[in-house]
Amino acid sequence: MTRKGIILAGGSGSRLDPLTRIACKQLLPIYDKPMIYYPLSTLMLGGIREILIISTPKDLPAFRNLLGDGRQLGIRLEYQEQAAPEGIAQAFLLAESFLAGAGAALILGDNLFYGKLDFLRSALGLQQGACIFGYHVRDPERFGVVEFDAEHRVLSIEEKPRVPRSHYAVPGLYVYDGTVVERTKKLQPSARHELEITDLNNAYLADGLLEVRLLGRGIAWLDTGTPASLLEAGNYIATIEHQQNLKIACLEEIAFNQNLITRSGFEQVIAETRNPDYRRYLEGVLAEKDRIASFSSPASASVSPVETSG
């Protein structure tokens, strides 16, 4: 099934005030890149090429200025205003014309994933229903929580329960089939006057069409919506990048390694990069690809670029 991507980058960012008086939280830095680079890289590495960014009327121009139409990355980016935040599931109503009956992968703009993204690629291959993920956390009461029976079948998903029935939170990454818009239209606003993503997931569950896949220890998930978690995420990215000498969520590298842009297109990107350290890194990516291409043995031909997920 064809799926398009949605990044929900709205909200007031009240937990990050006064930082968010300067810019919306999805434009704040996570170490050396804007926050939105990380969810965007996740969708790109998952194989999604058409992506809609949803944000406030005030902030949307800044996203357009940062990312343009995506042509320089070999993808197509579109933008949609969210006049008022009325729940995560509202994103599908705003994206109805963009989706045009296609399935959707929705990621929240303040969610960061690091590790091999096979779990996402596999979920994107589902032909029917919905797939969400479970991640073991110490404070599940802050999130939507999955309840399982003794045979590990999903019984329910509860939003921010006072007494959580498991330690598995639902991260802000969701995969749905082409019925998601019509299902969203049938939802009733919650007591918070929002269309809850948990209600949408439970609607799929009631029809026996919801799959929950647990993310193992090889995947890191960071929700960057508070000052402490923002700092934690920045330190985490800095540590990985310094130890491995590889960048995480480098959109230009991802586009080049996935053949979304040509060599000449990548060279143009390098020429237009103003940060000398970032430019040298991209030059190193190009040199490494040339080095690998120069190998002639069958063993070396199997070498693949390192996945630097966000």
Secondary structure, 3 states (H helix, E strand, C coil): CCEEEEEECCCCCHHHCCHHHCCCHHHCEECCEECCHHHHHHHHHHCCCEEEEEECCCCHHHHHHHHCCCHHHCCEEEEEECCCCCCCCHHHHHCHHHHCCCEEEEEECCEEEECCCHHHHHHHCCCCCEEEEEEECCCHHHCEEEEECCCCCEEEEEECCCCCCCCEECCCEEEECCCHHHHHHCCCCCCCCCCCHHHHHHHHHHCCCEEEEECCCCCEEEECCCHHHHHHHHHHHHHHHHHHCCCCCCHHHHHHHCCCCCHHHHHHHHHHCCCHHHHHHHHHHHHHHHHHHHCCCHHHHCCCCCCCCC
